[in-house]
Structure formats: structure tokens, C-alpha cells
């Protein structure tokens, strides 16, 4: 397992998907693996959380009403992009099926969400509207 202790060292390390998923990265940041490079960003604040909270409430209500449609809801998931050393971490992901109670990082490689949602971060519109959209396709 890879462990990086200093935030300053994060962008200098190249990783594969298999190294990234279980990696121990410095707390206090959000991470994604993009073409083998770990991208680090600040944890979003209330302007990001408010629309995500509203969306999450709606999704959970739907899930309760129709539990056979959504097998798993996560705010902390990883979406492995096939054929690339890229793992995107959407703000919300919905899965039709899920293996149950698992602690394995391999689950992110095995299951593909049918819905992902991103709250567009200030100053990150190109990344959120274009780069991530292209990866999720």
C-alpha cells in the first residue's frame, strides 16, 4: 500500500488504479487519480454542500419508495475509468446492484454506477463540465 504523508508530495507521485484505491493520503483534501497523477483539491464548503444535500434527500426518498431500482447510494465512491489510470470521485453515485457489506477497494473496479452527480465547484467548471463528463461517458 502507498502512503503519502505530506500534501506537497501528492502531485509528484504517479500511481496505478490498484495503488491509488487503497492509498493512504493526507487528510483534509479530496483526491482523484487522473491519468496516473493524483489531483488534490480542498474539501468543498457550504455552497457545495447545500445543493448536494437537497439532491441526496430526493434520491433517498426515491430509494425508499422504490428500493428495487437503486441498490447502493454513495457520497464517497470511486468510479474507475476503464483502460486508464483514472479514478473519478463523484459527489453522488447510484448503483443498481451492490455486493452487500464489503470493505474491499476492489468493489470500485467491479461495479459501475448508473447515475453520477457532480456539484460544479467554483473555478472548476472546465474540469466538472468537460473533463469529468468525458470520463464518465
Buried (B, 14 or more C-beta within 10 A) or exposed (E): EBEBEEEEEBEEBEBEBBBBBEBEBBEEBBBBBBEBBBBBEEEBEEEBBEEBEEBBEEBEEBBEEEEEEBBBBBEEBBBBBEEEBBBBBBBBBBBBEBEEEEEEBEBBBEBBBEBBBBBBBEEBEEBBEEBBEEBBE
